[in-house]
């Protein structure tokens, strides 16, 4: 594709926020935070500012409270120390004319008592996801979580509100709710992880209630056009989630109801594995939701330069987020613009600590010889 015929490189206005291109850096857990305080470090400043050529950066998930933690070396956005670390990140990105949202995260049952002073992690219901999480001792099996009381649900809603407030203090351009990939919101959505019989369980509107309660609370801090959310409608067999015959129905309900809000975008993940032959799962997520959702759609999962340009040209998405390609190509938009070769990533360093495999991928230098 010619340099001048790439929808990915076109500017886009997202609400009141102008983006210099439609290339988004996807949120990626990288496990480089200070493990004592769950705070960003100077490495984060370099990592994110190196990638400020993206139209938008979405940070790795940041826990909204100590109760939200589920992995080691992951940052939070609920203490003054964490805000101070993130403020340096946002300032460095803005100095390079970048835009950056923070992803607000609660792991729910995808956690371990070791992160909570021996207490069981919170979840909609006491259902063990039967998977593993990474602790200081390595991978460990999950345990049965604690079913959240109504009071704990209300407290968690306020924790999201507080995190949204702290994100504003840190200088972010907006926030994304991590309502995807088997974490707390997704646990409420799913019939097999949410067995509640009160106002937060049972019917589809009830299972969606927690999400919309949080959205309303965050909307007290941020204008709606600076709030976004992420969904993985066809998730099945990963992150402790087993799809059900209502999987499409609940996401149809959620995304249709979001038309009443003026959100920055809805971030949709295409299937993570083969779902062909499963009639209650979507094999083309963005294509399904384009006629349903009238706002900005961001597409994610395994996109290449060619596929990213194609989905934009077809009109099924407005923005495309890239993950692994941004790991090893900090100058990804420029490489797309010049059709330069792409560097390979090193999976061995995805979740390690230190600069290796994090900030040591160099930008491409054009051969001028």
N, C-alpha and C positions, 0 to 999 in steps of 0.2 A: 504494500500500500504506500502511495506517495506521501511525502512529508506534509503536504497540504490537504490531504484527504483523510484525516484521522479524527473522527468524532471525539476520541479520548482526549485530544489536545485542545478542544474547543473550550472556551470559558463557559461558566454556568452560574446563574444566580440562584442561590438556595435560600429562599425566603428573602431576608434583607442582607444576606452574606454573599458577596461576590467571590467565586472560586476561579482561579486562573486556568484550571483545566478540570477534566472530569475523572482524573485518576486519583483514587483515594488509597491511603495507606490503611490497611485493615487492622483492627485490634489484634494483638498477638501477645500472649503471655510469654515472657522471656526470662523470668526468674533472676533478675539482676538487682532487686531492691535490697536495701539494708534489712536484714532479717530480724534485727532487734527492734526497730521502730517501724518496720514496713514503710519506709520512706524512700523516695527516689534519691539517686546519688548523682555525682557529676557525670557518670557514664550515661545516664538518661539524657542529660542536657546535650551531649555530643550526638547520641544515637538519634534523637528526634530532630535536632536541628540539621543533621546531615540529610534528612529526608524531607526537608521543608519545601522542596520543589513540587510535592504533591498538591493537588487542589485542596485537599483536606487530609489531615492526619487524625486518626482515631487511636487514642492510646490503648495500651493493654488494659485489661480489666483492673479497676481499682476498688478495693473493698470499701463498703460504706460504713463499716463498723468492725470492731474486733470480733463480733459474733459472725461476721460474714466471711471470715478467712477460711480457705480450704487448701492452700498450697504454701510451701515455703518460698521465701524471697520474692513475694509479690507485694506491690505497693498498695497503700490505702489512701483515702481522701477524707479523713475524719478527725485528724489532729493538726495542731498548728505546725508541728515539725514536718508533717507530710505536705501541708500547704506550702511551706517555705521551699521545700524541694521541688514541688511542681511549678511554683512560680518562676523559678530559674529556667525550667523547661519551656514554659509558655513564652517567656521573654525572649529566649534564644530563637524559638520558632518564628515569633512575630518580627524579630530583627531581620529575618530572611524573607519577609513578606509571606509567611505561611499562615495557615489557619489550623486550629487544633481543638478537637472535642475530647473529653474524657469519658471513658466507658465506666458507668457505675455498676458495681458487681456485688452480688451476694451468692455464695456457693451453696447455701442451704445444706442439703444432706451430702453433697459431694465434698466432704470434709472428714475430720477425724477428731475424737476427743482430745488428742494431744495438742490441738490448736486452741482448746477451750478449757484449759485447766481441769481436764478429766470429764467435763460435762459433755453430754451428747450434743451434736450439732442440731440446729433447728431445721424443721421441714414441715410441709403441709400435713403429712401423716407419718406414722412410725413405720415406714417401709424402707428396708435396706436396699440401696441401689445395686448392691452386689458387684462393685467394681473396686478399683484401687485409686488411692491418692498418694501424692508424694510428700513425705514428712522428712524430718532431719535424719531419720533412720532408713530412708529409702522408701520404696513402694510398700504401702500397707493396705490391707483390705478395709473397706468401709464397714461401719457398724450400723446398728439400728438407730435412726435419729430420734429426736424428741418431737412429738407432734406439737406444733405451735398453739398456744392458747390464743384466744381473741385478743387478750392484752398484749401478748408478744407480737401478734400480727400488727396491731396498732403501733407498737414501739418500733417495729421494723420499718413501717411506712414513714415514721418520723426520722429514722436513721437515714433513709434515702433523701428526705428533705434536707436534713443537716448536711449530708455529703454534697448535695446540689449547691447549698449555700457556700460550703468550703471550696467547691470547684470555681465558683464565681470569684471568691477572694484570691484564688490561685491564678486568675487571669485567663481561664479557658474561654473559647468562643462559644461553647455549648456543651451539652451532655448527651450521651447515648445510654439508654437503659439496656443492660445485657439480659434481655428476656429470651434467651436462646440457649442451645447446647446443654440442656439438662440441668441448668442452674435453677435458683429458687423460683423465678417466675415460671419457667418451663415445668417445674415440679407441680406447681398449682394447676397448670393447663392440662396435664396428662392424667387420664382416668386411673392409671395403675399406680401413680405416685401420690395422687390426691384422693383419699378415701373419705374425706370429710362429709358430714351430713348437715353442716350449718350453712351460713350465708356464703362461705368460701369454698364450698364443695357441692358435688352433685351435678346440677345443670351446667350447661356451657356458660351462661352469663355469670353464675356463681363462681365457676373456676377461673373466669377472667376478672373477677372483681378486684382481687389483690393488685393486679397489674394496673387497672384504671384508678384505683385508690392512690397508688404510688404516683402515677402520671399526674393526677390532680395536685398532689402534694408538691411535686417537683415544679409544677406550673405556678405555684405560689412564689417561686424563686426566680425562675427563668421564663421569658416569653416563649410561647409554644413553638415559634419558628426557630428556637435554639435548642429544642429538645428532639431527640430521635430515639428509635428503638430498633432492636435486632431480633429477628425470628428465624428459626430453622424448622419449617413445617414438615419436612420429610425425614427428620431425624429418626433413626430406628436402629437399635442395637448398639448405640454408643452413648457415653456419658450417663449410663444407667437408665436410659429412656427406651421403652418399648412402645412402638406406635400402636394405635387402636383404630377401630373403624370410625371413630369420631375425630381423628387427627386433622383431616381436611376441614371438617365442619367448625372446629373451634378456631382455627386460624382464619377461616373465612369470616367468622363472627368478629374476631379481634380486628382484622385489617379493614373490614367494611366499617366498623364503628369508629376507626381512626380517621375516617373522612370528616368527622365532626370536629377534628382538631387541625390546627394549622402547623403540623410538625415540620421540622427541618427535612427529614427523610424517614423512610422505612427501609431498613437494611435486611435483605432477604438472602438466605443461603440456599444455593442449589443443592440437590442431593449429594450426600457425602459418600454414598455407595449405590450400587445398582438396585433400583426400586421397581424395575420393570416387572409386570405381572402382579404387583400388589395394588389392587384397585383403590385402596384407601390412602395411597401416598402419591404425591405429585412428582412426575419426572422432569417437569419444566416449571419451576416455581414462579419465576418472574413473569413468564408468559401467562400463567394462570391468574396472577394478581394484577396485571396491568389493566384489564377492564374493570376490576373491582376497586382499585385504589386510585384516587385522582391526584394524589400528591407525588412528591419525588420518591422514586424507587432507586435504591442502590443495590446492585447485584454483586454477589460474592461466591467464591468457591472455584478454584482451579482455572481462573481466567488467564489467557495469554493475551498478547497484544492483538492478535488477529480476532480472537473470540470476543475480547472486550469491545473492539470497534464494531463488530458485527451486532452485538446485542443492543448497542446504542443506536446503530443505524436502523435496526428493525423497530426501534421504539419501545422495546420491552423494559428498558431501564434508562435512567438518566445519568447515573454515576456507576462506576465499577471500582470495587475495592480489591486490592492485590495484597497478598500476605507474603508468601515465601519469596516472590520476586523482589519485594522490597527489602527483605532480609539481606540479600547478597548484592543488590543494586541500589545503593542509596540515591543515585541519580536517575532512577527509573524513567521519569517523564522525559528527560533529555535523551536517554537511550532510545526511547520510542520515537522521539522527534527526529533523531538523526539516523534511526535504524541501525544503531550500533549493536554489537553482540552483547548477550546477557551473561553475567557471571553465574556460576553454579553455587548453590548454598551448601553448607555443611550441617547436616542434621544432627551430628554429634554435639554441636555447640548450641542448639536451639534453646535448651533449658539449663545450661551450665552457668557458672558465674564468671565475671571478668570480661575484659575487652575482646578476647578471642571469639570470633564468630559473631560479634555484636557491633563493635565500632571500627573494626579493622578491615572491612571491605572497602577498597578504594573506588573512587569514581573512575569512569572510563576516560582514558586519555587518547584522543584521536591521533592516529599515526600521521604526523606531518612530514615524514621523510619523502 
